[in-house]
Amino acid sequence: MISFAEFGNQLYSGEKSFGFVKYRKVFIGVGLALILISGLLLGLRGLNPGVEFRGGAEFTITGISNADQNKAYTVTKANGLNEGVRVATLGTNALRIQTQTLTQDQAEKIRNGLIEAYKVKAADIDSTTIGPSWGKTVTIKAIWSLVIFLGVIAVILGIYFRTWKMSASALLALMHDITITVGFFALTQVEISPATVIGLLTILGYSLYDTVVVYDKIRELTTDFEGQRRRTYSELVNLAVNQTLVRSINTSVVALLPVASILFIGSYLLGAGTLRDISLALFVGTIIGTLSSIFIASPLLTLLREREIKIQNHNSRVAQFRQGQGAASDEILESAIGPVQVGAHQGQKAQPSRKARSRR
Amino acid sequence: MARTNTTRRATKVLLSLVVLVLLATSALLIGNLWKKQPLTPSLALDLEGGTQMILAPKADANSKGRKNVTQEDIDQAIEIIRKRVDASGVTETEITSQGSSQGGQNIVVSVPGTPDKDTLDLVRSSAQLRFRPVLLAGAPNPVNPTAHAGKDGKPGTPTKDLATAAKETADANKDGKLETKPSGKPKDPSDTAWISEQNTYDFFTRDCAKEPGRHEGTDDPNAAIVACERDGSQKYILGPAEMEGTDVSRADSGQGTSSTGQATGAWVVNLTMNAEGTKKFKALSERLFALKSTDPTRNRFAIVLDGAVVSAPSMNAIIPDGNGQISGNFTAKSAASLANQLKFGSLPLNFDVLSERQISATLGSEHLQKGLWAGLLGLLLVVIYLAWQYRGLSIVALGSLFTAGIMVYGAITLLSNHMGYRLSLAGVAGLIVAVGITADSFIVYFERIRDEVRDGRPLVSAVDEGWARAKRTIIISDMVNLVAAAVLYFLAVGGVQGFAFTLGLTTIIDLIVIIMFTHPLMVLLMKVKFFGQGHRLSGLDPKHLGATSGAVYVGRGQIRMGTGKDDASGMEGTGLSIAERRALAKREEESHSSAAPETVVEKNDQTEKAEGGSQK
C-alpha cells in the first residue's frame, strides 16, 4: 500500500493530480442534484420535529430493571391520555415517554404514576413539558444566528482573501452543506431536537473552517499568478486542492473520530439525548463539509473567477506560451513547483517575466 | 547567529506559557485552600439534576403604550423572581436572561434539586403591585402583648410565651378561634374595622426583621393584611387594595421642584395614573388627606409589591389629576429603584412557561460519565491516527493536546469559581468536538513543514518557513470558528450557549497552545538529533517526504545532495558547479528516452527505487 506521506508527496509535486477543477461541472452538478433532492425531501416528507418543537411532555426514566412499555401506557391512560403517547426504549435500562401538551397538574400526576409503576426514585425520572411556542422561538433564533453569521463571515473572508468571489463561493458551499445535512434528516426522519440545531449550527463553523484552509493555500499559490505563464489560474487552484488533500483527509478523520465516538456511545449506551443529537448532525455535516471543500468550493471558485477578463487574458497568454514552447517546455512546467531538480537549471526562465510594454 | 536567537526566543515563549499555567494552577489551589472552592467545575442542571423553567415574558396587549418588553423590564422581572425564590428559602437558584431582543428575551430559572410545587408556582406567577391604606404601623420585631413596658420604656418580662399570649389578646370574642373575617362592618378601606383577629395575631407574632418577604396567603386584595417593609424596618396592618399596579401609567425618578419651580435638590418619584387610576387615587387621597391632622398613621398608604411594602408615604395633598409625587429621604438610587418597581407593577408582565424540565440527577451523572468516556475514546483514536500519520511528530501533537486539555480544565474551573460558569452537557459535547478542531491546527502546521521539506528546505528552516505560512492559515480559520462561537453565544438558544462557550474557549486556547507551545517545542526539538536530522521515525524524514534525492539548494549556485546525515550547515554538497551538473543531467537524460511528461514520473520512480535499494 502506498503510504500517506508518499501519496502527499506525489500530490504536492503535481506528479499525481486529481482533476477536481477539470470535472467541476460533474461535481457541481452532483452537488446541485443533492440540494434539489434535499429540497424535495424537505418539501414532501418534511422534518420530524422532536417534542421540543411540537410542544408536549417527555418523561425519561433511567435505571429500571424491567423496561416493560405497557406500564407506561397504563399510567398515561389512567390520566386520560389515550392518543399521542409514544413510548421508546433507550439504551439498555431507560425508557422515554412522550405525550401531547399537558397541564402542570397532569404532568405531575403522570410523573408520580411512573415513579410508582416502575418503582424508581424521584431522582431517576426526568420530565420536560414544553409549550408549543418554544420551538418557534428556537427556530427564529437559529435563523437569526444563521443570517448574522453569514453576514459577518462574508465580510471577514472578503477582507482576508481580498476578493468577494472567494467569500461568495465559500458561503455557497456552506449552504450546500447545510441543505444536504437537513435533507439527510428529512430522509431518515430522525427527530430534530434543539441539540440537533446546535449540531447544525456548528457545521457552519466547521465547514467554513475546512474551506478556509484550502482557500488559504489557493491564495498563497495564486498571489501574482499573472507574473507567470506556466499555469492557468484554474490549474493553480487544482494544484492547491491537491496539495491540501492529505491535510483535508487527515483533518476530517481527526474531527470525525471524537464525533463518531460520541455518536456510538450516545446512541448505543444512552439512547436519544443531547449527545446523540449533536453528534449525529455533526457526523453527517462534517463528512459533507469535507467533501464540499474539495469538490464544490474550489471548483465553484474557478467557475466564478474564470468569467473575469483578467483571468481570461491570462489563460490565453498561458496557451500562447505553451504553444510557443512546444513539448520541450513540459519538463520546466513540471519543475515549476516541487523539489529542486539537480542539473535542471532554468536559466532566465526562472526570472519573473516582464510584461510587454503595451500590456503594462 | 539567527539560530541561537530563535531557540532562545522559543525557550522564552515556552517558559512564559509554563508560568501562565502555573499561575492558573496556583490560583485554583489558593482558591481551594482558602475559600474552599472546588477543584472541579460546577455542573449545570442537566448534569446535576434539578428543575429548569424557561419563561417568556409577555406584555399585556390591553395595556396602552407598553406593548414591548424592554431590557429594563426583563432585569426587573429577574430581580423580582430572585427575591421571591430567595424568600422561599431555595438556595443557589440561577436566574438569567437569555437571547437577544430580536428573538424576544427569555428568562431561564434553574433550581437545583427537586423544589416543591409552591416554589415553582411562585416563579410562574406575575408580580402584583397594589396600593393599600395603612391601618396600623409598628416596630418590625414580634411583640408579646403580656410584656408591659416598664418605666424605662423597655419591654418587661413576658408572663406567657409569644404564641399563646398573642392568641389570647387577638381572640377578641374569646371563642378560642382566630377569625379571618373583618371584626366589624368597615365603611371605607381606611376603617380599622377591617382588622381581623388573625391580622392582630399576625401583627404580634410576625418578625419583619428576619423575614420581610411575602407570606403565603397574605396578599388577598379584598382583605386587610399584615405586611413588612421590604428592608425589614417596619411592620404594618394594611387595608384592602384600592389600586392595582395597572392603574399607574408612568413612574420616574428625578429632582424635586419647589412651588416656584426651583430645584430642591431632593430626589423624588413622580407618578402618573391612567384615567381610572386618577379617579381611584383622587378618592384615596381625599380620604387620607382628611386624616392628616388627626391620625398620622392612617394618613399613609403603602405600595405593596408581591406582599411586601416597598414604600409607605403619607398623603400630603389631595391629588385630583393623577400626578403624584413621592418625596422622602431618597437617594438617586433608591428613588430610581422605587420608580422601577412602580413601573414594573404598572406593566402587567405575565410569563408564558415555554418549557419546564425536571432533570433527573441519575440521568445527568450517567450522561456526564458516558460523555467523558466518549471523549477519552475519541482522544485515544485521534492519538492512534496521528501516530500512524505523523510518527514522531505525534508526540508533539499529543503534548499539545495534553497542554490544551490542562488549560481548558483550568480555565473552566476558574470561570466556574469566579464567574459562575456551569458546565452543561452541551458544553461537554463542545469540548469533545474541540479535540478534532485543536488537532487540526497541528495537522495544518505539520503538513506545512512537510511541504517545505518537500521543497527541499533543510528541516530547521522548514520549521521556520512552515510556521510563517501555517500561522496565517491557523489564525484565519480559528477566527472563523470564533465568530461562529460568538454568534451562537449571543443568539443563544437553550443549551447552545454552553456549547458555543466551550467551543470559543477551546479555539482561543488552541491558538495560545499552537503559538506558545507547539511551535516553540518544534523549534527546540530541531536541536534534538532524532527530529533535527529527520530520523526515519520522526515523521520528518526528507527522503520519506519525497524531497527527491534530498537535494537542497544551498546558495552560491550550489546544490547539496543531502542524505539527512550531513550537518545542516554543511556547504560542501557535491562540489559540482551548475555547468558540471547541467552536463551531468544532460548525460543522464540522454540515457533515458526523450523528455515527455511521463518520463519525468518514470525517472522519479527509478530514483526512489534506487534509494529503496540502498537502504536495504
Interface residues (C-beta under 8 A of the other chain):
Chain A: S3 F4 A5 E6 G8 N9 Q10 Y12 S13 E15 E52 T60 T62 G63 A94 Q104 A107 E108 R111 K121 A122 A123 D124 I125 D126 S127 T128 T129 I130 G131 S133 W134 T137 V138 I140 K141 A142 W144 S145 I148 F149 V152 I153 I156 L157 Y160 P194 A195 V197 I198 L201 T202 L204 G205 Y206 L208 Y209 V212 V213 D216 K217 E220 Q243 T244 V246 R247 N250 T251 V253 V254 A255 L256 L257 P258 V259 A260 S261 I262 F264 I265 G266 L269 L270 G273 T274 L275 I278 S279 L282 A327 A328 D330 E331 L333 E334 G338 P339 V340 Q341 V342 G343 A344 H345
Chain B: D46 G49 I54 A56 G99 S100 Q102 G103 G104 N106 T114 K117 L120 D352 V353 L354 S355 E356 R357 Q358 I359 S360 A361 T362 L363 E366 H367 K370 G371 W373 A374 G375 L377 G378 L379 L381 V382 Y385 L386 Q389 L425 A426 V428 A429 I432 V433 V435 G436 I437 A439 D440 I443 V444 E447 R450 D451 R454 D455 G456 R469 R472 T473 I476 S477 M479 V480 N481 V483 A484 A485 V487 L488 L491 A492 V493 G494 G495 V496 F499 L503 G539 H544 L545 G546 A547 T548 S549 A551 V552 Y553 I559 M561 I578 R581 R582 A583 L584 A585 K586 E588 A595 A596 P597 V600 V601 N604
